[in-house]
């Protein structure tokens, strides 16, 4: 893929210091000129030295662009926040809090909180919209995350988390951390996430029988248990490639992910997948979301 996101060098050039980050926040929230809340005139706001604020050219009214954002009450510099966001967008397999701790010289707790909030914003920006539709093919599948290997450590295997995912070929992916892989749990998610008229491919029939019988989807399966992986254009290779990416991140970068936070991690991987054709937007959209909405 020829398109690339910003490099570290480009990041450093654009945000060399705290000042440049504060200016970015001001512009993102309020634009170049705004109607002053003090004198109600159209005004340019100038930077007030030594404070995180800008002041009205007419009446001196002050605006704090960090007010009401996640940046307001942290001692972490804006530049550190921006940099960690950049790392999340530049990585393929995620960013470990340990690594953030090491690079920024902050505590592990601070590093983890930053990462956690960034993941939540990625989930917010990405959203969970229905995918597919007439003429489109979706692949649906489940995977297991974490838990013990019953053969190795003798503990029961049922503490594994189940993740359901559905992907549009050449398009977006949506995932859900679910309680089980029964049809009763999975099918309602498919009905919510797959637009009517979609073709749906899965790797086993029994769980999904109602898709054709009751819900009118064109549903095809390959039988992995019989070592059938592709039949004509029927396969689940795309969702499996996505799972492989998530597993590389969770096993390689994060090592262990609690069920409580699993969905946020999944959102992070969805975010990068769904914006893979516009890598420059990954960082841009995240930067814009922080001052505009409150998430988490
Ligand atoms: Zn004013």
Boltz pocket constraint, residues with backbone or C-beta under 6 A from the ligand:
constraints:
  - pocket:
      binder: B
      contacts: [[A, 36], [A, 37], [A, 38], [A, 39], [A, 40], [A, 41], [A, 43], [A, 56], [A, 57], [A, 58], [A, 59], [A, 60], [A, 61]]
      max_distance: 6.0
